[in-house]
Amino acid sequence: MCRRSDAPFPLAEAHGQQAAPLRFLKGTPGVLRRIRGEALSHRRRRRSVLEGRRRLRMARTTDPSLGGGAGSPDGCPPRSHRVAGPRDRSGCRALSRHQPRETTLKLYYASGACSLADHIALHAAGLSFDHEEVDLKAKRTKGGVDFTTINPKGYVPALVLDSGEVLSENVAILDWIAQQDTKLAPSGPMGRTHLLEALAFISTELHKSFKPFFAGGTDDEKAKAGEMIGKRMGYMAGAMQGDYVFGSSVSVADHYLFVMLLWAKRAEIEPPAPLAAFRERMMTLPAVQKAMQHEELI
Ligand SMILES: N[C@@H](CCC(=O)N[C@@H](CS)C(=O)NCC(=O)O)C(=O)O
């Protein structure tokens, strides 16, 4: 007859199953193997959950901008910001709704790089965020962290979301920001699609064409690239629907295009007149001023 062993079988009990003594399973190796296999996979799953929690707590402990550090020995946000109740996935108690939310949104950038577009967009969206400069040659953050542990691609921009998820690629980050503040995207049922169309053009046809200027291209390569950039800027100038890409209001596509125009100036490429005027207009926007001042560009 079945007889419960005194020895606990914690994994089964943790999953609400009856504790099954191994002794009882003697002589039924197939069943034993199956149950052991199941127990192992529970164990493995549990280990990976615990590892995820440990990593999030570690990040919070070492990086105050990720919601912890200061005065929180367990790596969670300060006690005063938490409420009683169940713990979240990282093992911390929930944040109180009556306390200011800890900012975990964080932009990794390099001064004057394409990440300036995201920097401007975050300000334009009125989001509260932290930022840290990255040394792109050494692949180290200002704080001395190996940047490839944050973005394995090793390039900026990288945006750490509140969830801890790391977003890379200008098109995705700018689209995400525009979803947080829909004023930064054109309206209408096709608005987002047209925004992605513009962002993809700026990313793949303009941004990438600058490579010879930043990656030690020859004079010939630079001349060819400059010609191509001029043509594509000509297209962009003709497609402008008003003062900005989509008419009278500024979108994240304008932020990205503006950075391309700053690069054009640096590379001594003369943009078409409407885009030169657009660059000056953009320079007056508070979000642009704030981001450029922070990056010590003005
Ligand atoms: N595909 C990426 C490219 C980003 C990119 O080109 N980043 C440059 C700065 S503008 C960078 O970090 N370069 C350093 C490297 O690639 O090592 C995107 O569109 O976001």
The ligand as a Tripos MOL2 file, in Angstrom:
@<TRIPOS>MOLECULE
LIG
   20    19     1     0     0
SMALL
NO_CHARGES

@<TRIPOS>ATOM
      1 N1         21.2870   49.8340  -36.8350 N.3       1 LIG1
      2 C1         21.5660   50.7210  -35.7460 C.3       1 LIG1
      3 C2         22.8600   51.4610  -36.0180 C.3       1 LIG1
      4 C3         23.2410   52.3530  -34.8810 C.3       1 LIG1
      5 C4         24.5630   53.0190  -35.1390 C.2       1 LIG1
      6 O1         25.0170   53.1230  -36.2900 O.2       1 LIG1
      7 N2         25.1740   53.4820  -34.0580 N.am      1 LIG1
      8 C5         26.4980   54.0810  -34.1390 C.3       1 LIG1
      9 C6         26.4690   55.5190  -33.6700 C.3       1 LIG1
     10 S1         25.5140   56.5250  -34.7720 S.3       1 LIG1
     11 C7         27.4260   53.3260  -33.2100 C.2       1 LIG1
     12 O2         27.1210   53.1400  -32.0480 O.2       1 LIG1
     13 N3         28.5490   52.8710  -33.7520 N.am      1 LIG1
     14 C8         29.5440   52.1700  -32.9970 C.3       1 LIG1
     15 C9         29.7670   50.7870  -33.4870 C.2       1 LIG1
     16 O3         29.0400   50.3210  -34.3870 O.co2     1 LIG1
     17 O4         30.6790   50.1590  -32.9940 O.co2     1 LIG1
     18 C10        20.4020   51.6940  -35.5410 C.2       1 LIG1
     19 O5         19.8080   52.1030  -36.5410 O.co2     1 LIG1
     20 O6         20.1000   52.0490  -34.3910 O.co2     1 LIG1
@<TRIPOS>BOND
     1     1     2 1
     2     2     3 1
     3     2    18 1
     4     3     4 1
     5     4     5 1
     6     5     6 2
     7     5     7 1
     8     7     8 1
     9     8     9 1
    10     8    11 1
    11     9    10 1
    12    11    12 2
    13    11    13 1
    14    13    14 1
    15    14    15 1
    16    15    16 2
    17    15    17 1
    18    18    19 2
    19    18    20 1
@<TRIPOS>SUBSTRUCTURE
     1 LIG1         1 GROUP 0 **** ****
